[in-house]
Amino acid sequence: MTVKEDPVSTRRLLTLAALGVVYGDIGTSPLYALRECFAPANGVAPNHANVLGVLSLIFWSLLVIISVKYLVFICRADNKGEGGILSLLALAFPERVRRGRLALGFTALGVFGAALLYGDGIITPSITVLGAMEGLKIATPQMHNFVVPLSALVLVGLFSVQRFGTGGVGRVFGPVMLVWFVTISVLGVAEVFAEPQVLRAVNPFFATEFMRREGWTAFKVLGAVFLVLTGGEALYADMGHFGRKPIQRAWFGLVLPALFLNYLGQGALLLTTPGSVTNPFFGLAPKWGLFPLVGLATAAAIIASQALISGVYSLTMQAVQLGYFPRVGILHTSPTERGQIYVPTANWLLMVACLGLVIGFQDSSSLAAAYGIAVTLTMLITTVLFYFAARRLWGWSTGHALALCGLFGLVEIAFLVANLLKVVHGGWFPLVVGGGLYGCMRTWKWGRRRLRDRLQASMLPFDMFLADIEDRKPHRVGGTAVFMAGSPTGTPIALLHNLKHNRVLHERVVLLTILTEEDARVPVSERLEIVKHGQGFYRVTARYGFMDEADMAEILRLCGERGLQLKLSDTTFFLSRETVICRQGVAWWRGLREKLFAFLARNAQSATAFFGLPANRVVELGMQVEL
């Protein structure tokens, strides 16, 4: 999606909507990030030198990773408007060039990075909502026991409104986030005026001096500093919802200045009132403003979760279309923006997982220990894939690409090692989630490939089938039969079974293959190819991008425009439903993999629902296939 030629008012609306959806996560980091940097476990006192050092690390981290890496470079690598790690993987290593071990290894790495984003998508709503509701304990200690139940209630409400779509959510959330960023700016500026020396933190000398002076202790603090970057990967994944330009305008025009002013304000407060280290964000507010700020922070925390939730939707759709996930229901929530989608299955599973985290960890400080590892790994994998994408897309030299990606990689490796210290304190959770989903994704891809190979091995070449039809001349009945075919060259199994058992053929037989390309979108003019084979047989190949939704009504309409008139009331759709049979006597680990694939296959959405076929015009022919 591009917005170059949109009217000014439309650009402003898109920027405001992007503010509400994309920047909620990173925009609410001030709720807990600086507090965690000076947590007692890190052993860093909030004195003058340490405060300036930590603020300098925060400023340069935001500048190098978010501003330069993501918004200047990574967002340029869009797949026809779509972002996200699977889009980047398709650009760096297209399916047609994935042959050598190196390419296959990096492909697996990219899929693992995508799986890790799901772990981030679970933690983000939990930690931001808990962090906001904990302001109630500052306002009145009597509310301590209500923080967890209220957080759970907020999460249930958040996931319940997702069906209205990111566009509708963004129009509501955008103005709220605008008020949020203006408010945290004002709170920060007021404290900076009282202690203006914190402005010196923009000098990178204080960051390097802090690392040199504190050594291992400073290195542990890096794990907390990384909390200011959460949301960077989701920013890229959400690019298809609003476009690159609105996201860039929102960041440089409002979000970055507001964030740094607030961090400076919190730092200034620590210099004047070291006791406020327990919650410096809410310490910025006057007493009369605590309850309104808690309310605004809660609203912002709800919005913060939206960036990851909508990013998970986009990632799920890409994974389904690229063959890494079973078919699930995907609803388009906007008549004009194809990137705005809602995935019910992902939505409710995320909600259950988030509620489990809130109830299990109880407070945001405990969750902060689990946060960061999955995001850092994903960011590092994105950097590696960007190196190959930049060389392939723009012809960058090895030195040019290596210098830039090496800079990003060194910073992210430092963050990764610092975050690895959190593994035993909860950091294992996103790794377990990511590892489990990675196993499912690789198993589904492996199983579909094996299934396809088994079916193709028993598939009759189409020219032989046509020759047999001409010799035998089976009985023909009126109407049109559409056989869904996985292969654009062979004879569909369902066609052979129908002829074998029913011993009839329709007057017109259409072999329909729907292919998913590695481009995000396929233009309508290039979508359909029709080949007439004679004897009433036609082969239709429909091509869709991984962010397009295959629509049977559209395919029938395009067929009519190209001379193949298909009347829905006179057409029967034949599908083959494969029941996977696991082999006996195989190694236990391979047996587990086959059982997992069989389970996923049984629970995948039916082709009838996924492709929008009219249920009363569908005939399914079952078969058993042994892996």
N, C-alpha and C positions, 0 to 999 in steps of 0.2 A: 504494500500500500504506500502511495506517495501522496504528499500534501502540497507540492510545489505550487499548483495552480488554484488552490482553494482560496476563497475569499478570506479576508482578515478575520472576520467574525468566526468563521469555521475553524481557522487555525487556533484562535484563542480558546474556543470551546474544546478542541482536541487537547490542547495543552493543559487546560483545567481538568479535563477528565483523566489525562495521563497522570496528573499530580495526585489524583485520588486513588488510582489503581496501582501505579508503578512505584511511587515513592513512599508509600505507607510504611514499608518495612524499615528501610534505611532512615526514614524520617523520625521514627520513634526510638532509635538507638540511644538518644540522650537520656531516656528514662532509666537506663541501667549501665551503659558502657563505662562512663567515667567512674561510677561507683565501684564497679568490679575491678577497675585498674588499681584502686587503692583499698581493695578488700584486705582484711587482716591476713588472709592466707598467702597473699603475695609479698607481704613484709615490706611495703614501700610507704614511708611516712609522707603525708601531704605537706611537705615543706616547699619552700620557694623553688629550689632547683628541680625537685622531682615533678612538681606541678607543671613547670614550663617544659620540662623534658617530655612528659606524657602528652601535653597539648601539642607539642611540635610533632610527635609521632602520629597523633590523630590527624593533624592538618595535612601532612605529607602523604599519609596513607590514602586519605580521601582524594588528594590531588593526583597521585600516581596511578592508583588502581581504578577508581571510579571515573574521574574526569578524563585521564589520558587513555588508559587501557580500554575501558568499556565504551565511553561516549565518543572518543575520537577515533579509535581503531576497530574494536570488536564489532561495534554496531554497523560499521561499513560492510562487514561480511554478512549481508543478509541474503537469504534465499528467496528472492522475489518478494521482499517485504517481511519475511518471517525470520525470527531469531531463535535462539535456543541451541543447546549443545548438539542435538540431533541434526538440526539444520546445518550447523557448522561441520559436523561429521560428513554429511552428504556433500558439502562443498569441498572439504579437504580430501576425502577418499570416496569418490563416486563408486557405485556398485560395479561399474564396468572395469575399474582399475584396481579393485580389491583382490589381488592375486597373491602377491608375495607374503612372506611371514611378517614383514614390517608393517605392511598395510593392514593385514588381518589383526596384528597386535594392537595397533592404534585404533582400529575399529572397535575392538573389545574394550579398550580404554575409554573411548567415547561413550559407549553404552553404559559402562560402569559409572561414568560421571553423571549421565542422565538419571541412573537409578539413585545416586546419592542425593539428587535434588528432591526426591520424595521425602527423604529423611529431614531435609531442611524445611520442606513444606509442612511437616508435622510439628516441628519445634517452634517455628516462627509465630504462628497464632498463639501457641501456649505461653511463650515467654513474654510476648508483648502485652497480651491481655492481663496476665498476672502482674507484670511490672506496673501497668497503669492502675490496677485495682489496689495495689499495695500502698498507693497514695492515701487510701482511706485510713491506714494505720498511722500515718503521720498526722492526719487531720484529727482523728479521735481513736485512741487505742482500743475502745470498746468494739470497733469494727473488725478486729483481728480475725475472729472466727468466721466472718462472713466473706472473706476475700476469695477463698476457693469456691464456695457455692455460687457466688455472684459471677466469678470468672467462667465457670461451667455454663451458667445461664446465658452469658454474653456469647460464648462460642456456639451454643445451640442456635441462638438467633442469627448469628453471622452466616452459618452454613445453610440456614433455612431460606435466606433471601437470595442465594446464589442463582436460583432458577430464573431470576429476572434479568440475568446477563450482566457482563462487565460494563457494557455501555450504559445501561440504566443505573448500575451501581456507581459507576464513575461520575455520572452527572450529579448524584446525590453526595458522593464522598469528596469530589473535587473542591467545592466551596468549604467543606469542613477542614480539609487539609490546608487550604489557603489560610484559614483562620489560625490553624495550628502553627504553621511556619511563621506567620507574622507574630503570634504570641510568644513563641520560644525565642524569636529574635529580640523582641522588646525586653523579655525577662533577662536575656543575656546582656544586652547593651546597658541596661540599668546597672548591672553589677560591674561591667567593664569600666564604666565611668568612675565607679568608686575605687577601682584598682587597675588603672590603665596599663601597668607594666606587663600584664599578661599578653598584650599585643606583640611582645617580643617573641612569642612562641612561633611566629611564622618563620623565624630564622632556623634553618635545619641544624645549626650548630648545637642547639639545646637538645635535639633528639640524639645526635651522635654522642654528645658528651654524657647524656643520661645512660646510654647503652654502655659506654666505656667505663663510667664510674660505678654503676650498679652491677655490671656483669651478669651473672646467672639470674639474679633477682629481676633485672630489667628484661631478661629474655622471657621469664615467666609472665611478666606484665604484657608482653606482646600478644599472648593468647586472649587477654581482655581487650587490648587495643583493637584487635580484629573485629570485635563486636560492632564497631562503627561502620564496618564495610558490609554487614549482612544486608542482603537485598541486591547486591551488585549483579549476581548471576540471574536473579529473577528479572531484573531490569532488561537484560538481553532477551530472556525467554518471552517477556511480555511485549516485545517490540511489534509483533504482528497485530496487536490489538489497536495501536494508535499511530504507529509510524515512528521513524527515527527523529525527525525534526521536532515534533512536540515534546518528546522525551528530553532532547538536548536543551530546548528552550527553558523547560521547567527547572532543569538541574542548575544551569549556569545563571539563570535569572532570579531564582528564589531559593531552591533547596540547599545548595552548597553554602551560600552566605548565611542562611538561617541556622544551619547546623553548626557551622564554626563559631558564629556569634554566641550560640547557646553553650557550646563547650567552653569557650573563653569565659563566659559568665560563671559557669560552674567552677572553673579553675580559680577565678577571682574570689569566689565565695570561700573556697577551701583555704586560700591565703589569709583571708580575714577571719574566718570562722572554721578552724580545722575540725570542730566537732560535728559539722554538717556532712562529714564524709559518709555517714550511714545512708543518706539519700540526698545528694547535692541538687538533683533536679528539682524536687519539690521544695528544697530549701531556698530556691530563688524567688518563690512566690510569697507575697505578704500574707499574713494570717487570714485576712478577709477573702483572699483569692484562692485559698487551698481547695475548697469544695468545687468551685467552678473549674479550676485547673484539673482536678481529678476527673470531672465529667468530660472535659475536652480531651484529656489524655486517654480516657477509656474509648471515646469515639475514634481517636487517632489510632489506638491499638487495634480496634476492629478493622479499620481501614488498612493498617499495616499487614494484616493477614491476607488482604485481598491480592497483593502482588504475588505472593507465593501460590495462593489458591488458583488464580487465573493462569499462572505459569504452569502449574501442574496439569490444568486442563489442556493447554496447548501441547505440553510434552506428551500427555497421554494420547492425544489425537495423532501426533506425529509417530509415536511408537506403534499404534495400531496400523496406520497406513503403511509404515515401513516394514511391517511384519515382525515387530518385537513384542507385541501384546495381542491377546485374543480380541476379537471384535467386542466392543462395548457400545452402549447407547451414547450418541453424541448429538446434542441439540444445538442448532444455530439460533442465537438469541437476537440477532440483528438482521433486518432485511437488506442492509447496505454494506455492513462490515463483515466479511466472511471469517475474519479471525476471531470474532467474538462468539465463544461457544460455552456450553455447559455440559459437563460429564457427570451424570447423577451417581454412577458407581464410585468414581474417584471422590466425589464430594462427601458422600456419607461415610466411606472408609476413612477419609481424612478426619472427619468430625469425631468418629469413635476413637481414633488414635490420639487426637488432641485432648479429648476428655480424659483418656487414660493417663496422659502425661501430667495434666494439671492435678489430678487426684493423687498420682503417684509421687510427684516431686514437691508439690505443695507451695513452693515459692520460686521467684524468678532467679535468685542467686544459685539455687541448686540446678535449675535448668541451664543457667549460663555455663556451667561446667560441662554440659552435654553439647553445647552449641559451638560451632566453629570448624570442627574437623571435616564434616561432610562438605561444607561450603568451600573451605580452603582446597580440599582435594579437587572439587569440581572446577574451581577457578584455575588451578594449576593445569588440569587436563584441557580446559578451554584455551589456555596459552599455548600448549603443545599443538593442539589442532589448528589454532590460528596461524602458527608458523607454516604449516603445510598448505593451508588455504590461501595465505598471502602469496606464497610462491606460485601456486597453481592459478589463482584468479588474476593477480596483478603482475605476475612475472618478477617479483622481488628477487634480488640476488640473495645467495645464502648468507653473506655477511650482513646485509641490511636486515633481513628477517631475524637472523640469529641475535643481532645486537639488541633489537627492540624486545623480542620475546625473552631473551636472556635477562634483561633488566626486570621485566615483570616476573619472570620465573624466580630470580634470586629473592625478591621481596616475598613472594608467595611461599617459597620453600622455608624461609625464616618463620613466617606465620604458621605454616604446617607443623614444623617441628615444635614450636611453642604450644600449639593446640594438642599435639600428641600427648603432652603431659596430663591432659584432661581425660584420657581414655578410661582410667580406673575410677574416675569420679562421675561417670555418666556419659563420657564421650563414646563409649561402646555402642550406645543406643542407635545413633544415626548410621554407624558402620554396619550394625546388624540389619537394620531396615534396608540400607542400600545394598548390602550383600545378598539379602534374600530376594529383593526385587531384581537384582542383576541375574541371579540364578534363574528366576522365572523368565526374564526376557531372553536370555541365551537359550534356555530350554525350549521356549516357544519357537524361536527362529530355527533351532536345530530340528525340532520335531516337524515343523512345516516343510523343511527341506527334505527330510527323510520320507515324509508322506508323499510329497510331490514326486520324488524319485521312484517310489514304489508304484504310484499310479501311472506314471509315464512309462515305466517298464512294461506294464500290461496294456498300454494304450495302442490302439490300432491306428496306423498311419491313415490320414484322411483320404488320400488318393485311392488306397486300397478299399476303404469303406465305400467310396463313391462308385468304384468299379463293381463291387459286390451288389450295391443297390441297383445298378443298371442291369446286372445279370438276373437277379432274383425278382426284381420289380414287386416289392411288398405292397400290400393294400394301403392306399392313401385316403386319409379322411380330411374333411374340410377344416379350415382355420389355420392358425399359425402357432408353431411351437418354438419357444425360445429356450435353448439349453445353455445354462451357465457353464462356461468352460475355463478351467484354470490355465490351460495351454492355448496359445494363439495358433497352434499348428496341428495338434492332434485331434482325435475324435473323443468328445466327452463321454465319460463312463456312463452317465445317465442316459445318453442317447442309445448306447449299445444295450443297456439293460431294458430300456423301454421297448426297443425293437425285439429283443429276445423274448420278453414276457408278454407284451401286448400284441406283438406281430403286426403293428400298423405304424405308418408315418403320416404326419400332417402334410397338407399340400405345400406349405412353406415351412422350412426349418431354418431357424436363425441360431448360429453358434456365437454366443456373446461372451467375450473376454473383457474383463475390467482390469486394467493394469495401473499400478501406482508408480509414477515417475519420482525421481529424486529431486525434482524441482518442487517448490512450494505450490505453485499454481501452473496449470496448463490452460492456455487461451482456448476459448470455446471453438475458435476457428480450426484448431489443431486437435480437437478432442476425439473426433470419430473417424474411423476408416471402415469402409464397406467393400467387401470383395464378393462378387457373384460367381458361384461355382457351377451353376446349371442344375437341372433336375429339382429346382425349387430350393436349393441350399444357398444360404448366405452366411458369410463370416463377418461379424461386426466386432471391431476392437475399439474400446473406449479407454482413453488415457486421462488420468486425473493426477494432480499434484498431491503431496502428502498433507496439505492443508485444505484440499478440496473434499467435498463430500459427494460420493457417487450417488446420483439421483436418477432412478429409473425413468421417471416422467420426462426428465430432460433428454435422456438417451433416446427414448421413443420419439420425442419431438424432433431431435436432430436427424434421426433415421428418416422421418417423413420429409424433412427439408432436403434430404439427399436422394429422394426417390423411392425409399423403402417404407411404404405406408404400413404402420402396425396399429391396428385398432385394438385398444386394451380389452374391450368386451369380447373380442374374437381371438385373444391370444392366451396361451397357457404357458406358464414358466415351469421348466423342469430343473430340479436341483438334485445333486447327489449329496447325501449326508453320510459321512464316513464315521464309523464307530471304531475307535482305536483299540486294538487288542495288544496287550503287552506280552512279550515273549517270555517263555519259561526257560529256566536254566542259564540265565545270563548273570554277569557280575552284579553284586548287590547295588553298587553305585549306579550302574547303567539301568538296572531295574527301577531304582528310585526315580531316575530321570524320566523313564518312559511312563511311570505311573503319574508323575507330576504333569507331563504333557497331556496324558489322557484326561486327567482332572480338569486342566485348563480348557481342553477341547470340549468337554461336556458342558462347561459353564460359559462358553462363549456365546455371544448374542447370535441368534439365528440369522442366516443370510437373508431370509425373507424380511426381517425387521431392519437389518443393517442397510440393505440396498433399497428399502422403501417399496418392496414388491406388494401388490395387492394380495392379501392372504387367501382370498377365495379363488385366485387364479394360479395357485402354486401347487405343484405335485412334487413331493420329495421321494426319491428312491434311495433306500438305505443299502449300505454295504459295510462289511467288516474288513479292516486293513490291519495287518500285523506289522509293527515297527521292526 
